[in-house]
Amino acid sequence: MNASGNFIHLALPYQQSFLEPYMDEETLSTILSIMAEQLREQTRIC
């Protein structure tokens, strides 16, 4: 997490074209952002 409490997204350990079915970078970024927000919410609840 950075100082603002946001998760830092590192580079994927494989090429983007490896994803099957292929997801473009914007879709993958959106999914990761949603998952990160859900994780933050769960952390606040505990």
N, C-alpha and C positions, 0 to 999 in steps of 0.2 A: 504494500500500500504506500501511496505517496502521502505527503503532509496533509492533503485535503481529504484523506480517507478513501481515495479511489484506488482500485486495483491497477497495477501496472501490467500491461499486456506485453509479454515477451514474444519474440519471433517464434513461429511454429517450428517444431523440430523436424519438419518434413516439408516438401514442396506443397504449395497450395493445390496443385493439380492432383495431389494424392487423394484428396477427399472424394469419396464416392457415395452418393452422386455428388458431382462437383458443386461446391458452393463458392460464390464469388466472395471477395474480401469484405464487402459491405455487409452481406448477409451474415457471415461468420462473426464479424465485429459486433453486429446487433445482438446476435445470440449470446455471445460472451458477455456483453454489457448487461443483458437481462439476467443471466445467471449470476453475475457479480452482485447485482442489486438484490437478488433473492438471498444470496449468502449474507450480505450486509444486514438484511432484515432479520434473518434467522439468528445472527450473532447478537443483535440488539435485544431479541426476545429472551435469550438465555441468561 
